[in-house]
Amino acid sequence: MTFNWIRRLFGAGYDGADRTRHRQYLPGGRRQPRQEDRMLGTSDRIRLRQECLNLRRNSGIVAGIVDRVSDNVVGSGIMPQAKTASKEWNDEAERFWKEWSKVADYRQRMTLPEIQRQIIQARMWAGDVAFVLLKNGQIQPVEAERIATPDDKRTQDNIFDGVQVDPKTGIRVGYYMAGRNSTGGVDTTKGVAYKRRENVIYCNNAIRFDQVRGIPDLAPVVNMLRDLDSLNEATIEKAKIEAFNAMVVQKDSSGGPGNLGPRTGAGSQIGSTQYEKMESGIIHYMSPGEQMAMIESKTPHGEHMNYVRLVLRLIGSAIGVPYEFLLLDFSESNFSSSRAALLQTHRTFTGWQEWLTSQFLQRLWNWRIAKAIKNGDLPPAPLDDMGRSTWYKVDWGYPEFGWIDPNAEALSEQREFNLGKKTMKDIVAKTGKDLQDVMAQKAKELDAAAQLADDLRAAHPDQDFNWTDVINGSNAGQHQKLQGTTTNMDGGVSEG
């Protein structure tokens, strides 16, 4: 008490720093400020990773979270949209990338979109993943556990679990990558390859500036998930036990035999309580003074379900995914709350997409396209005003997020566009497409529709067909001028 009084007197201005009988200091090494990678030893890092992987394998909740996040972040694949001044070069580069994506994996196991999904999943349960850039233009995935320090270099302070950094600048300069032994384990005793940073794409999500290795996104909720699995398992076992003990025989103490015991079938006695095993469909004839009563099971009870929902909400909060999306349960939500949940989910997934682009896709594009130009597989990219090649200029098309009420969302965007709050580029970008590409394709379709309308008028002179009859069959005969048209707020079109 005296110690705390002195601390308060001489500047302890935050209650969170106080130590009382109700709140003690952090244990052990957590008390002192240290580098993040030193807070987790090699064995603890392996143990944490394996706990997360075990949950990925055996927990339906975790498997659903990991798959759902990767599906929504990547979709059918995040594709490039080259942005140089030459449309012809852009189209050719995109075609080259699309074909290369099918054979990018050196092991010939996955396409590039499948690799993208694996990167998202690896970040969640492993914390990081690396790819070796090979001379033949392919990439070789390296799982987190294989990025490991060789046994003969464990005393070097500038190597953090297989990642070597410059001691002066903190820049990652290389990676040690171990092979596997005959049992599938990681062999750090011999044959550990060293790869310079120029030949490796390393993906991780750091929570501190000085952090070198990645930590699984599931790490903060590992114990919570394990406890939830244990609780659910115990609840199921309790329900099974209650189901086996289906009924009891109540005896009238004022009459009837004092001890009937099992009359038919297999029976036994535990202490002074007798029981018998019964087959389904048997009719029991009671002795005088006996009554048969069913045992009502109350497992799982309502409080259990409420607790499960609370835990799942905390888990969802930790990874940025609302409970409703976590279990795809919108049964207790109205339109506004469901839309709010989806908006938050979209923000989370957008952050993941930007992370994947900056950590992996942009550098992969720069390396592979430059290599294709050097090898003659692509022509040189256009130059900018400074005479520099623009092969690196590219945007990325993300999968479109769905909405609860697409019509209401479209009307809302239309209003914001009319009010000047959004541009067409903003609206199109949400679909993962490029405005210039959309407008060019729309122009082609309008041109084709106008040509078909001319053909229809020639074949049917008595009918006044125009391009709107081809584009929108629901408004056939209700002609719309190409100029001077207005669009109503309900989506209808009227002539001006």
TISE-641169 format. One record per residue (C-alpha): residue in one letter; x, y, z; residue number from 1. Coordinates in steps of 0.2 Angstrom, whole numbers, plus 5000, padded with zeros to 4 digits. Last residue first. Layout:
ATOM;A;X;Y;Z;NUM
...
***
This chain:
ATOM;G;4819;5073;4638;496
ATOM;E;4814;5055;4636;495
ATOM;S;4811;5045;4652;494
ATOM;V;4820;5030;4659;493
ATOM;G;4815;5020;4674;492
ATOM;G;4827;5016;4688;491
ATOM;D;4816;5022;4703;490
ATOM;M;4826;5038;4704;489
ATOM;N;4821;5042;4686;488
ATOM;T;4834;5043;4672;487
ATOM;T;4835;5057;4660;486
ATOM;T;4838;5057;4641;485
ATOM;G;4843;5072;4631;484
ATOM;Q;4853;5063;4618;483
ATOM;L;4853;5044;4614;482
ATOM;K;4834;5045;4612;481
ATOM;Q;4824;5032;4621;480
ATOM;H;4810;5023;4613;479
ATOM;Q;4797;5014;4622;478
ATOM;G;4793;5000;4609;477
ATOM;A;4802;4987;4619;476
ATOM;N;4805;4993;4637;475
ATOM;S;4807;4975;4644;474
ATOM;G;4819;4970;4630;473
ATOM;N;4832;4982;4635;472
ATOM;I;4848;4983;4624;471
ATOM;V;4839;4978;4607;470
ATOM;D;4824;4989;4609;469
ATOM;T;4835;5003;4616;468
ATOM;W;4845;5003;4599;467
ATOM;N;4830;5009;4589;466
ATOM;F;4815;5000;4580;465
ATOM;D;4802;5010;4571;464
ATOM;Q;4791;4996;4564;463
ATOM;D;4783;4996;4547;462
ATOM;P;4799;4994;4538;461
ATOM;H;4802;4977;4546;460
ATOM;A;4818;4969;4539;459
ATOM;A;4827;4986;4536;458
ATOM;R;4821;4992;4553;457
ATOM;L;4828;4976;4561;456
ATOM;D;4845;4978;4552;455
ATOM;D;4846;4996;4558;454
ATOM;A;4842;4990;4576;453
ATOM;L;4856;4977;4575;452
ATOM;Q;4868;4991;4570;451
ATOM;A;4863;5002;4585;450
ATOM;A;4864;4987;4597;449
ATOM;A;4882;4983;4591;448
ATOM;D;4887;5001;4593;447
ATOM;L;4879;5001;4610;446
ATOM;E;4888;4985;4615;445
ATOM;K;4905;4992;4609;444
ATOM;A;4902;5008;4619;443
ATOM;K;4898;4998;4635;442
ATOM;Q;4914;4988;4633;441
ATOM;A;4924;5005;4632;440
ATOM;M;4914;5012;4646;439
ATOM;V;4917;4997;4657;438
ATOM;D;4936;4996;4653;437
ATOM;Q;4938;5014;4656;436
ATOM;L;4929;5013;4673;435
ATOM;D;4940;4998;4679;434
ATOM;K;4932;4983;4688;433
ATOM;G;4932;4976;4705;432
ATOM;T;4914;4980;4708;431
ATOM;K;4918;4994;4721;430
ATOM;A;4928;5002;4708;429
ATOM;V;4913;5005;4697;428
ATOM;I;4905;5016;4710;427
ATOM;D;4920;5027;4713;426
ATOM;K;4924;5029;4695;425
ATOM;M;4906;5034;4691;424
ATOM;T;4909;5048;4704;423
ATOM;K;4902;5050;4721;422
ATOM;K;4895;5064;4732;421
ATOM;G;4889;5074;4717;420
ATOM;L;4871;5073;4722;419
ATOM;N;4867;5063;4706;418
ATOM;F;4880;5051;4710;417
ATOM;E;4875;5049;4728;416
ATOM;R;4857;5046;4722;415
ATOM;Q;4862;5033;4710;414
ATOM;E;4873;5025;4723;413
ATOM;S;4857;5024;4735;412
ATOM;L;4847;5017;4720;411
ATOM;A;4860;5003;4717;410
ATOM;E;4861;4999;4735;409
ATOM;A;4842;4997;4736;408
ATOM;N;4842;4986;4721;407
ATOM;P;4856;4975;4728;406
ATOM;D;4846;4972;4744;405
ATOM;I;4857;4961;4756;404
ATOM;W;4873;4966;4746;403
ATOM;G;4887;4956;4738;402
ATOM;F;4905;4961;4737;401
ATOM;E;4913;4962;4720;400
ATOM;P;4930;4953;4718;399
ATOM;Y;4945;4964;4716;398
ATOM;G;4953;4970;4700;397
ATOM;W;4970;4976;4703;396
ATOM;D;4979;4992;4695;395
ATOM;V;4995;4992;4686;394
ATOM;K;5009;5003;4681;393
ATOM;Y;5025;4993;4683;392
ATOM;W;5029;4991;4664;391
ATOM;T;5030;5010;4663;390
ATOM;S;5048;5012;4656;389
ATOM;R;5056;5028;4659;388
ATOM;G;5059;5042;4646;387
ATOM;M;5054;5056;4658;386
ATOM;D;5038;5059;4649;385
ATOM;D;5033;5040;4651;384
ATOM;L;5039;5026;4641;383
ATOM;P;5028;5012;4634;382
ATOM;A;5032;4994;4639;381
ATOM;P;5045;4984;4629;380
ATOM;P;5038;4969;4620;379
ATOM;L;5033;4954;4629;378
ATOM;D;5040;4936;4629;377
ATOM;G;5057;4943;4623;376
ATOM;N;5066;4937;4638;375
ATOM;K;5069;4954;4646;374
ATOM;I;5051;4959;4643;373
ATOM;A;5045;4943;4651;372
ATOM;K;5057;4946;4666;371
ATOM;A;5051;4963;4669;370
ATOM;I;5033;4956;4668;369
ATOM;R;5037;4943;4681;368
ATOM;W;5047;4954;4693;367
ATOM;N;5035;4969;4693;366
ATOM;W;5019;4958;4693;365
ATOM;L;5026;4948;4708;364
ATOM;R;5030;4964;4718;363
ATOM;Q;5013;4970;4715;362
ATOM;L;5004;4954;4719;361
ATOM;F;5013;4949;4736;360
ATOM;Q;5014;4961;4750;359
ATOM;S;5006;4977;4742;358
ATOM;T;4992;4967;4734;357
ATOM;L;4989;4955;4748;356
ATOM;W;4988;4969;4761;355
ATOM;E;4976;4979;4749;354
ATOM;Q;4965;4964;4748;353
ATOM;W;4966;4961;4767;352
ATOM;G;4961;4979;4770;351
ATOM;T;4946;4977;4758;350
ATOM;F;4941;4962;4767;349
ATOM;T;4940;4971;4784;348
ATOM;R;4930;4986;4776;347
ATOM;H;4918;4974;4767;346
ATOM;T;4915;4965;4784;345
ATOM;Q;4911;4982;4792;344
ATOM;L;4899;4986;4778;343
ATOM;L;4891;4969;4779;342
ATOM;A;4888;4971;4798;341
ATOM;A;4881;4989;4795;340
ATOM;R;4869;4981;4781;339
ATOM;S;4863;4968;4793;338
ATOM;S;4860;4981;4806;337
ATOM;S;4850;4992;4794;336
ATOM;F;4840;4977;4786;335
ATOM;N;4835;4969;4803;334
ATOM;S;4845;4956;4812;333
ATOM;E;4840;4942;4822;332
ATOM;S;4840;4929;4808;331
ATOM;F;4856;4936;4800;330
ATOM;D;4867;4921;4804;329
ATOM;L;4881;4918;4791;328
ATOM;L;4891;4911;4806;327
ATOM;L;4905;4924;4805;326
ATOM;F;4895;4936;4795;325
ATOM;E;4882;4939;4809;324
ATOM;Y;4896;4938;4822;323
ATOM;P;4905;4953;4814;322
ATOM;V;4922;4950;4806;321
ATOM;G;4937;4961;4811;320
ATOM;I;4948;4947;4817;319
ATOM;A;4947;4951;4836;318
ATOM;S;4929;4957;4834;317
ATOM;G;4924;4940;4827;316
ATOM;I;4932;4931;4841;315
ATOM;L;4923;4942;4854;314
ATOM;R;4906;4939;4845;313
ATOM;L;4909;4920;4844;312
ATOM;V;4912;4920;4863;311
ATOM;L;4896;4930;4866;310
ATOM;R;4886;4918;4855;309
ATOM;V;4893;4903;4864;308
ATOM;Y;4888;4911;4881;307
ATOM;N;4870;4914;4875;306
ATOM;M;4869;4896;4869;305
ATOM;H;4875;4890;4886;304
ATOM;E;4863;4901;4895;303
ATOM;G;4849;4894;4885;302
ATOM;H;4852;4876;4891;301
ATOM;P;4861;4862;4881;300
ATOM;T;4856;4851;4889;299
ATOM;K;4840;4852;4899;298
ATOM;S;4836;4834;4897;297
ATOM;E;4819;4828;4904;296
ATOM;I;4821;4811;4912;295
ATOM;M;4805;4801;4908;294
ATOM;A;4794;4794;4922;293
ATOM;M;4788;4777;4925;292
ATOM;Q;4777;4773;4940;291
ATOM;E;4777;4758;4952;290
ATOM;G;4766;4754;4967;289
ATOM;P;4760;4738;4959;288
ATOM;S;4772;4731;4946;287
ATOM;M;4773;4740;4929;286
ATOM;Y;4771;4732;4912;285
ATOM;H;4784;4739;4900;284
ATOM;I;4781;4739;4881;283
ATOM;I;4798;4738;4872;282
ATOM;G;4800;4748;4856;281
ATOM;S;4818;4753;4859;280
ATOM;E;4828;4741;4869;279
ATOM;M;4830;4743;4887;278
ATOM;K;4845;4742;4899;277
ATOM;E;4842;4740;4917;276
ATOM;Y;4845;4750;4933;275
ATOM;Q;4847;4747;4951;274
ATOM;T;4853;4761;4964;273
ATOM;S;4859;4755;4981;272
ATOM;G;4877;4755;4975;271
ATOM;I;4877;4753;4957;270
ATOM;Q;4867;4737;4952;269
ATOM;S;4866;4728;4935;268
ATOM;G;4854;4723;4922;267
ATOM;A;4853;4714;4905;266
ATOM;G;4835;4710;4900;265
ATOM;T;4820;4706;4911;264
ATOM;R;4815;4710;4929;263
ATOM;P;4828;4721;4935;262
ATOM;G;4826;4725;4953;261
ATOM;L;4810;4723;4962;260
ATOM;N;4815;4729;4980;259
ATOM;G;4802;4733;4993;258
ATOM;P;4788;4726;4984;257
ATOM;G;4772;4736;4983;256
ATOM;G;4765;4748;4996;255
ATOM;S;4768;4764;5006;254
ATOM;S;4784;4768;4998;253
ATOM;D;4776;4770;4981;252
ATOM;K;4790;4766;4968;251
ATOM;Q;4796;4778;4954;250
ATOM;V;4804;4770;4939;249
ATOM;V;4816;4781;4930;248
ATOM;M;4818;4786;4912;247
ATOM;A;4830;4790;4897;246
ATOM;N;4847;4788;4906;245
ATOM;F;4856;4786;4889;244
ATOM;A;4850;4803;4883;243
ATOM;E;4856;4812;4899;242
ATOM;I;4873;4804;4896;241
ATOM;K;4873;4810;4878;240
ATOM;A;4868;4827;4883;239
ATOM;K;4883;4828;4895;238
ATOM;E;4895;4822;4882;237
ATOM;I;4888;4836;4870;236
ATOM;T;4890;4849;4883;235
ATOM;A;4908;4843;4887;234
ATOM;E;4913;4844;4868;233
ATOM;N;4905;4861;4867;232
ATOM;L;4915;4867;4882;231
ATOM;S;4931;4860;4876;230
ATOM;D;4928;4868;4859;229
ATOM;L;4924;4885;4867;228
ATOM;D;4940;4883;4878;227
ATOM;R;4951;4880;4863;226
ATOM;L;4943;4895;4853;225
ATOM;M;4946;4906;4868;224
ATOM;N;4964;4900;4870;223
ATOM;V;4968;4903;4852;222
ATOM;V;4959;4920;4852;221
ATOM;P;4974;4932;4851;220
ATOM;A;4984;4920;4840;219
ATOM;L;4971;4919;4826;218
ATOM;D;4980;4932;4816;217
ATOM;P;4995;4922;4816;216
ATOM;I;5011;4931;4821;215
ATOM;G;5024;4936;4807;214
ATOM;R;5042;4937;4809;213
ATOM;V;5053;4953;4809;212
ATOM;Q;5044;4965;4821;211
ATOM;D;5053;4982;4824;210
ATOM;F;5038;4993;4818;209
ATOM;R;5025;4983;4828;208
ATOM;I;5009;4973;4823;207
ATOM;A;5017;4965;4808;206
ATOM;N;5007;4956;4794;205
ATOM;N;5018;4944;4784;204
ATOM;C;5022;4940;4766;203
ATOM;Y;5040;4937;4760;202
ATOM;I;5043;4938;4741;201
ATOM;V;5061;4931;4739;200
ATOM;N;5075;4933;4726;199
ATOM;E;5080;4950;4730;198
ATOM;R;5079;4946;4749;197
ATOM;R;5094;4934;4747;196
ATOM;K;5090;4915;4749;195
ATOM;Y;5100;4904;4760;194
ATOM;A;5097;4885;4759;193
ATOM;V;5097;4873;4774;192
ATOM;G;5106;4857;4769;191
ATOM;K;5110;4851;4786;190
ATOM;T;5104;4851;4804;189
ATOM;T;5088;4862;4802;188
ATOM;D;5077;4848;4796;187
ATOM;V;5059;4852;4797;186
ATOM;G;5047;4837;4799;185
ATOM;G;5039;4827;4785;184
ATOM;T;5045;4810;4792;183
ATOM;S;5059;4808;4779;182
ATOM;N;5066;4825;4783;181
ATOM;R;5060;4841;4776;180
ATOM;G;5070;4856;4769;179
ATOM;A;5075;4871;4778;178
ATOM;M;5074;4889;4771;177
ATOM;Y;5086;4902;4778;176
ATOM;Y;5080;4920;4772;175
ATOM;G;5090;4935;4768;174
ATOM;V;5093;4954;4769;173
ATOM;R;5078;4960;4780;172
ATOM;I;5082;4978;4784;171
ATOM;G;5085;4982;4802;170
ATOM;T;5096;4996;4797;169
ATOM;K;5112;4993;4808;168
ATOM;P;5110;4974;4812;167
ATOM;D;5105;4970;4794;166
ATOM;V;5092;4957;4796;165
ATOM;Q;5092;4938;4793;164
ATOM;V;5076;4928;4794;163
ATOM;G;5077;4910;4799;162
ATOM;D;5069;4912;4817;161
ATOM;F;5076;4929;4819;160
ATOM;I;5094;4930;4813;159
ATOM;N;5103;4946;4819;158
ATOM;D;5108;4939;4836;157
ATOM;Q;5119;4925;4829;156
ATOM;T;5120;4911;4842;155
ATOM;R;5107;4899;4832;154
ATOM;K;5119;4899;4817;153
ATOM;D;5125;4881;4817;152
ATOM;D;5108;4874;4820;151
ATOM;P;5101;4882;4805;150
ATOM;T;5088;4896;4808;149
ATOM;A;5070;4892;4801;148
ATOM;I;5059;4897;4787;147
ATOM;R;5052;4880;4784;146
ATOM;E;5039;4882;4798;145
ATOM;A;5032;4897;4788;144
ATOM;E;5028;4887;4772;143
ATOM;V;5039;4890;4757;142
ATOM;P;5030;4892;4740;141
ATOM;Q;5041;4891;4724;140
ATOM;I;5038;4903;4710;139
ATOM;Q;5040;4901;4691;138
ATOM;G;5050;4912;4679;137
ATOM;N;5064;4899;4675;136
ATOM;K;5076;4909;4686;135
ATOM;L;5066;4905;4701;134
ATOM;L;5058;4918;4713;133
ATOM;V;5056;4910;4730;132
ATOM;F;5040;4913;4739;131
ATOM;A;5037;4916;4758;130
ATOM;V;5024;4913;4771;129
ATOM;D;5019;4922;4787;128
ATOM;G;5008;4921;4802;127
ATOM;A;5004;4903;4802;126
ATOM;W;4985;4901;4805;125
ATOM;M;4978;4918;4798;124
ATOM;R;4993;4923;4787;123
ATOM;A;4993;4906;4780;122
ATOM;Q;4974;4907;4775;121
ATOM;I;4977;4923;4766;120
ATOM;I;4992;4916;4757;119
ATOM;Q;4983;4900;4753;118
ATOM;R;4969;4910;4744;117
ATOM;Q;4982;4919;4733;116
ATOM;I;4990;4902;4729;115
ATOM;E;4973;4896;4723;114
ATOM;P;4972;4912;4712;113
ATOM;L;4989;4908;4705;112
ATOM;T;4985;4891;4700;111
ATOM;M;4991;4876;4711;110
ATOM;R;5000;4860;4711;109
ATOM;Q;5013;4861;4697;108
ATOM;R;5027;4861;4710;107
ATOM;Y;5035;4877;4702;106
ATOM;D;5018;4886;4704;105
ATOM;A;5016;4899;4690;104
ATOM;V;5009;4887;4678;103
ATOM;K;4990;4893;4676;102
ATOM;S;4995;4911;4681;101
ATOM;W;5006;4912;4666;100
ATOM;E;4991;4911;4654;99
ATOM;K;4982;4925;4663;98
ATOM;W;4998;4935;4665;97
ATOM;F;5002;4934;4646;96
ATOM;R;4984;4940;4642;95
ATOM;E;4986;4955;4654;94
ATOM;A;5002;4960;4646;93
ATOM;E;4995;4959;4629;92
ATOM;D;4980;4969;4633;91
ATOM;N;4991;4982;4642;90
ATOM;W;5003;4983;4627;89
ATOM;E;4988;4986;4615;88
ATOM;K;4980;4999;4626;87
ATOM;S;4996;5009;4626;86
ATOM;A;4998;5023;4639;85
ATOM;T;5002;5010;4653;84
ATOM;K;4989;5005;4665;83
ATOM;A;4989;4986;4666;82
ATOM;Q;4973;4979;4675;81
ATOM;P;4979;4964;4685;80
ATOM;M;4968;4950;4692;79
ATOM;I;4963;4946;4710;78
ATOM;G;4956;4928;4709;77
ATOM;S;4940;4918;4709;76
ATOM;G;4936;4926;4725;75
ATOM;V;4951;4933;4733;74
ATOM;V;4946;4942;4749;73
ATOM;N;4929;4934;4750;72
ATOM;D;4934;4916;4748;71
ATOM;S;4950;4919;4759;70
ATOM;V;4939;4926;4773;69
ATOM;R;4926;4912;4772;68
ATOM;D;4938;4898;4771;67
ATOM;V;4947;4904;4787;66
ATOM;I;4932;4908;4797;65
ATOM;G;4923;4891;4792;64
ATOM;A;4938;4881;4796;63
ATOM;V;4940;4891;4813;62
ATOM;I;4922;4887;4817;61
ATOM;G;4922;4869;4812;60
ATOM;S;4937;4866;4823;59
ATOM;N;4948;4851;4818;58
ATOM;R;4960;4856;4805;57
ATOM;R;4961;4875;4807;56
ATOM;L;4961;4872;4826;55
ATOM;N;4976;4861;4824;54
ATOM;L;4984;4874;4813;53
ATOM;C;4982;4887;4826;52
ATOM;E;4989;4876;4840;51
ATOM;Q;5003;4871;4828;50
ATOM;R;5008;4889;4825;49
ATOM;L;5008;4893;4844;48
ATOM;R;5019;4878;4847;47
ATOM;I;5031;4883;4834;46
ATOM;R;5032;4901;4840;45
ATOM;D;5034;4894;4858;44
ATOM;S;5049;4883;4852;43
ATOM;T;5057;4897;4843;42
ATOM;G;5055;4910;4857;41
ATOM;L;5041;4923;4857;40
ATOM;M;5044;4939;4866;39
ATOM;R;5061;4941;4857;38
ATOM;D;5052;4943;4840;37
ATOM;E;5042;4958;4848;36
ATOM;Q;5057;4967;4854;35
ATOM;R;5057;4970;4872;34
ATOM;P;5048;4982;4884;33
ATOM;Q;5048;4974;4902;32
ATOM;R;5033;4966;4910;31
ATOM;R;5030;4953;4897;30
ATOM;G;5046;4944;4902;29
ATOM;G;5038;4937;4918;28
ATOM;P;5020;4940;4922;27
ATOM;L;5011;4956;4920;26
ATOM;Y;5009;4966;4936;25
ATOM;Q;4995;4961;4948;24
ATOM;R;4977;4967;4948;23
ATOM;H;4965;4964;4963;22
ATOM;R;4978;4965;4976;21
ATOM;T;4984;4981;4968;20
ATOM;R;4998;4986;4955;19
ATOM;D;4995;5002;4947;18
ATOM;A;5000;5005;4928;17
ATOM;G;4982;5004;4922;16
ATOM;D;4977;5017;4935;15
ATOM;Y;4987;5030;4925;14
ATOM;G;4995;5046;4933;13
ATOM;A;5009;5037;4942;12
ATOM;G;5019;5054;4944;11
ATOM;F;5028;5055;4961;10
ATOM;L;5013;5054;4973;9
ATOM;R;5004;5040;4965;8
ATOM;R;5020;5030;4965;7
ATOM;I;5023;5034;4984;6
ATOM;W;5005;5028;4988;5
ATOM;N;5007;5012;4978;4
ATOM;F;5023;5008;4988;3
ATOM;T;5014;5012;5004;2
ATOM;M;5000;5000;5000;1
***
